[in-house]
Amino acid sequence: MIYLQQSLGIDLRDNTLRMVHLGRTFKGIVLIDYFLKKYPLHKQKGAEEELDPLCLDLRNFIRQRGIKSDQIVIGLPKEKVILKEITMPKVEEKELRSMLRYELERHTPYPAEDVIFDYHIIRQEESTFHLLVAIVKNDEVQHLCNLIESGQKTPPVVDITSIAGMNWLIGQNSIEENSLTGLIDIGEKSIEFGILDGKQIKITRSLKRSNNNHLEDIFISETSGSLQKKDPEKDDLFSEIKEEEENPLGKDIIQELNIALHALSNEDDLDNIIVTGVDAYDSFVSEQISNQIEAKVHLPNPLKNITKENIPGKISSSLAIATGLATRGLEEQPVMINFLSEGKKIRKKRDYLAFAITFISIISILLIAWSSGLIYQKQLIISQLNDHLETLKPYVADVKEMANHIEKLEKELSGFESITETEISKMNLLKELTNILPSDTWLDRLNISNEGINIDGYSESPSNLIPLLEISPMLENVQFASSIRKLGPKKQRFKIKANIEIENYEKE
């Protein structure tokens, strides 16, 4: 079969290699091949990855199928990425990146030189851009590049798994404009989920699975490629668990969904919940969610419309994120993030048949019409233009530097917000912090004033606190007040400050 374009989506979460190889034909997108295999934990990085079985299988798959590096889309787990919505002045898009570099240290605990970022314009207003900014540490992206080809080749797109999953869901064209939809992808070690308002991404979160919410162990049969239970004799035990009112996994998911809905300040309930991942079929989560949340729960088959093969539901569901990543390489998506692009996005969707006909027609006309004299004249003009452009480059650089300086001055001269004289209710804020902060975090100082709050304390993962606090309707401009200090293997000291959204408080 002839493919006009190909794309390989790679999902590496939970020590499991999931790959979906898609191709575009004149009839649409089709499945070429897929790969799914779990590996033992491999902690080495750098040069030691040459001996990693996962790395070897990945490279063999790419080499045997002749997949080029610019056809690869690889996903970073959401837990490794900081996502922020930032408002910036409306300028030329090529200037946004340099402006955002000045903002990075306000929104991440890491030095600016240690991170890579990309952005997507959510919406535009008369004088502002509303941006979704994604930030990740350099070594996380470099680790993925080393897996592909030891730094010799770089995939054109490094996206985020949760964003790819929601892009895939939006692309199914089954979402109503005025509906709230939840997407839950269950892995062995983590859960990624998001909420869509119509076709607009509102929240994307990740949750680590606790040891007590693994109802059964799943592994991949290397001979058949299908998912199986490690101990089939335990089937009776799973039947008994199913009859119970709750299981820990479902309870954790329901709790996180309620927190996300609370953060949206939306009084409406979810209309639909899409559940994917290997545990979607084995842990009775769908039944429990359906019983406790008044929403339709669906277990879709991501490969249904792109292949005639009868692929088992467990395998297909586990490949949902990889399918979204592969689709990202073939079509423009609602949210476009690429940590290796410096703003350069994937090729937009084209009518490849029309493009091919047009291209052949142009070539035919040129071959007939052009003479050697016209070609020489054109080359001479191009050479003159290139020389002229070279002389203008220093002036362009000076203008760009001046524009950046003016923009920086404008930001420094912006007015201060009015100070609210009425004191806020400290009990409401204390209750909000108690509901949001995880159990591994405790505070030793909390300072509340009309200007904002300052929080000092300890946590196992301080970098995860910023996204949690930002979803609160009572807080805004959440950021670290100082660098994180590591006091032990599971103890880090942090200082966080934030402004208070006065309108969302009950006044004393």
DACOR-V334763 format. One record per pair of residues at least 6 apart in sequence whose C-alpha atoms are under 8 Angstrom apart, sorted by the first residue. I is the first residue (numbers start at 1). J is the second residue. Records with the same first field share a line. If there is no record, write none. Layout:
I = J / J
//
This chain:
2 = 25
3 = 23 / 24 / 25
4 = 23 / 24 / 25 / 26 / 352
5 = 23 / 24 / 25 / 330
6 = 21 / 22 / 23 / 24 / 67 / 71 / 329 / 330
7 = 21 / 22 / 23 / 71 / 72 / 73 / 326 / 327 / 329 / 330
8 = 19 / 20 / 21 / 22 / 67 / 71 / 72 / 73 / 325 / 326 / 329
9 = 19 / 20 / 21 / 72 / 73 / 74 / 75 / 322 / 323 / 324 / 325 / 326 / 327 / 329
10 = 17 / 18 / 19 / 20 / 72 / 73 / 74 / 75 / 322 / 325 / 326
11 = 17 / 18 / 19 / 74 / 75 / 76 / 161 / 321 / 322 / 325
12 = 18 / 75 / 76
13 = 77 / 187
14 = 187 / 188 / 189 / 190
15 = 38 / 39 / 40 / 41 / 42
16 = 36 / 37 / 38 / 39
17 = 35 / 36 / 37 / 38 / 39 / 54 / 58
18 = 34 / 35 / 36 / 37 / 318 / 319 / 322
19 = 34 / 35 / 36 / 319 / 322 / 323
20 = 31 / 32 / 33 / 34 / 35 / 319 / 322 / 323 / 326
21 = 31 / 32 / 33 / 34 / 326
22 = 29 / 30 / 31 / 32 / 33 / 326 / 327
23 = 29 / 30 / 31 / 32
24 = 30 / 330
26 = 352 / 353
29 = 306
30 = 306 / 307
31 = 303 / 306 / 307
36 = 220 / 225 / 315 / 319
37 = 220 / 221 / 222 / 225
38 = 219 / 220
39 = 53 / 54
42 = 52
45 = 143
46 = 143 / 146
47 = 150
49 = 55 / 146 / 147
50 = 56 / 150
55 = 147 / 148
58 = 147 / 148
59 = 147 / 148 / 149
62 = 68
69 = 153 / 154 / 155 / 156
70 = 154 / 155 / 156
71 = 155 / 156 / 329
72 = 155 / 156 / 157 / 326 / 329
73 = 155 / 156 / 157 / 158 / 159 / 325 / 326 / 328 / 329
74 = 144 / 155 / 157 / 158 / 159 / 325
75 = 158 / 159 / 160 / 161 / 164 / 322 / 325
76 = 141 / 158 / 159 / 160 / 161
77 = 160 / 161 / 162
78 = 160 / 161 / 162 / 192 / 205 / 206
79 = 205 / 206 / 207
80 = 136 / 140
81 = 134 / 135 / 136 / 160
82 = 108 / 134 / 135 / 136 / 467
83 = 132 / 133 / 134 / 135 / 467
84 = 107 / 132 / 133 / 134 / 467
85 = 130 / 131 / 132 / 133
86 = 130 / 131 / 132 / 133
87 = 128 / 129 / 130 / 131
88 = 128 / 129 / 130 / 131
89 = 127 / 128 / 129
90 = 124 / 125 / 126 / 127 / 128 / 129
95 = 404
97 = 343
99 = 404
101 = 112
104 = 112
105 = 111 / 112
106 = 479 / 480
107 = 478 / 479 / 480
108 = 135 / 463 / 479 / 480
109 = 463 / 480 / 483 / 484
110 = 137
114 = 137 / 138
115 = 135 / 136 / 137 / 138
116 = 135 / 136 / 137 / 138 / 339
117 = 133 / 134 / 135 / 136 / 339
118 = 133 / 134 / 135 / 337 / 338 / 339 / 342 / 343
119 = 131 / 132 / 133 / 134 / 336 / 337 / 343
120 = 131 / 132 / 133 / 335 / 336 / 337
121 = 129 / 130 / 131 / 132
122 = 129 / 130 / 131 / 132 / 335
123 = 129 / 130 / 131
124 = 130
134 = 337
141 = 158 / 339
142 = 151
145 = 151 / 153 / 154 / 155
148 = 154 / 155
156 = 338 / 340 / 341
157 = 329 / 337 / 338 / 339 / 340 / 341 / 346
158 = 337 / 338 / 339 / 340
159 = 325 / 337 / 338 / 339
160 = 337
161 = 321 / 325
162 = 192 / 193 / 194 / 204 / 205 / 321
163 = 204 / 335
164 = 321 / 324 / 325 / 328
165 = 183 / 320 / 321 / 324 / 325
166 = 183 / 194 / 196 / 201 / 324
167 = 324 / 333 / 334 / 335
168 = 320 / 321 / 323 / 324 / 327
170 = 199 / 334
171 = 333
175 = 181 / 198 / 199
176 = 198 / 199
177 = 197 / 198 / 199
178 = 197 / 198
179 = 197 / 198 / 270 / 271 / 272
180 = 195 / 196 / 197 / 198 / 268 / 269 / 270 / 271 / 272
181 = 195 / 196 / 197 / 198 / 270 / 271 / 272 / 273 / 274
182 = 193 / 194 / 195 / 196 / 270 / 272 / 273 / 274
183 = 193 / 194 / 195 / 273 / 274 / 275 / 276
184 = 191 / 192 / 193 / 194 / 273 / 274 / 275 / 276
185 = 191 / 192 / 193 / 275 / 276 / 277 / 280
186 = 192 / 275 / 276 / 277 / 278 / 279 / 280
187 = 277 / 278 / 279
188 = 209 / 214 / 278 / 279
189 = 208 / 209 / 210
190 = 206 / 207 / 208 / 209
191 = 206 / 207 / 208 / 209
192 = 204 / 205 / 206 / 207
193 = 204 / 205 / 206
194 = 201 / 202 / 203 / 204 / 205
195 = 201 / 202 / 203 / 204 / 260
196 = 202 / 203
202 = 264
203 = 260
209 = 249
212 = 248
213 = 247 / 248 / 249
214 = 249
215 = 238 / 249 / 283
216 = 229 / 238 / 282 / 283
217 = 229 / 230
218 = 227 / 228 / 229 / 230
219 = 227 / 228 / 229 / 230
220 = 226 / 227 / 228
221 = 227 / 228
226 = 312 / 315
227 = 314 / 315
241 = 247
242 = 284
245 = 288
246 = 288
247 = 285 / 288
249 = 283 / 285
250 = 284 / 285 / 286 / 288 / 289
254 = 289 / 293
259 = 436
260 = 471
261 = 269
263 = 471 / 472 / 473
264 = 471 / 473
265 = 473
269 = 294 / 295
270 = 293 / 294 / 295
271 = 294 / 295 / 296
272 = 295 / 296 / 297 / 298
273 = 295 / 296 / 297 / 298
274 = 297 / 298 / 299 / 300
275 = 286 / 297 / 298 / 299 / 300
276 = 299 / 300 / 317 / 318 / 320
277 = 314 / 317 / 318 / 319 / 320
278 = 314 / 315 / 317 / 318
279 = 314
280 = 286 / 299 / 314 / 317
281 = 313 / 314
286 = 297 / 298
289 = 297
290 = 296 / 297
299 = 317
300 = 317
301 = 313 / 316 / 317 / 320
302 = 316 / 317 / 319 / 320 / 323
303 = 311 / 316 / 323
328 = 346
329 = 346 / 347
330 = 347 / 348 / 349
331 = 346 / 347 / 348 / 349
332 = 346 / 347 / 348 / 349
336 = 345
337 = 345
338 = 344 / 345
419 = 450 / 451
420 = 450 / 451 / 502
421 = 450
422 = 450 / 507
423 = 449 / 450 / 507 / 508
424 = 449 / 450 / 502 / 505 / 506 / 507 / 508
425 = 505 / 506 / 507 / 508
426 = 448
428 = 505 / 506
429 = 474
432 = 472
433 = 469
436 = 468 / 469 / 472
437 = 465 / 468 / 469
440 = 459 / 460
441 = 457 / 458 / 459 / 460
442 = 457 / 458 / 459
443 = 455 / 456 / 457 / 458
444 = 456 / 457 / 458
445 = 454 / 455 / 456 / 457
446 = 453 / 454 / 455 / 456
447 = 453 / 454 / 455
448 = 454
450 = 500
451 = 499 / 500
452 = 497 / 498 / 499 / 500
453 = 497 / 498 / 499 / 500
454 = 495 / 496 / 497 / 498
455 = 495 / 496 / 497
456 = 493 / 494 / 495 / 496
457 = 493 / 494 / 495
458 = 491 / 492 / 493 / 494
459 = 490 / 491 / 492 / 493 / 494
460 = 490 / 491 / 492
461 = 492
462 = 484 / 492 / 493 / 494
466 = 478 / 479 / 480
469 = 475 / 478
470 = 476 / 477 / 478
473 = 501 / 504
474 = 500 / 501 / 502 / 504 / 505
475 = 498 / 499 / 500 / 501
476 = 498 / 499 / 500 / 501
477 = 498 / 499
478 = 496 / 497 / 498 / 499
479 = 496 / 497 / 498
480 = 494 / 495 / 496 / 497
481 = 495 / 496 / 497
482 = 494 / 495 / 496
483 = 494 / 495
484 = 492 / 493 / 494 / 495
485 = 492 / 493 / 494
486 = 492 / 493
487 = 493
//
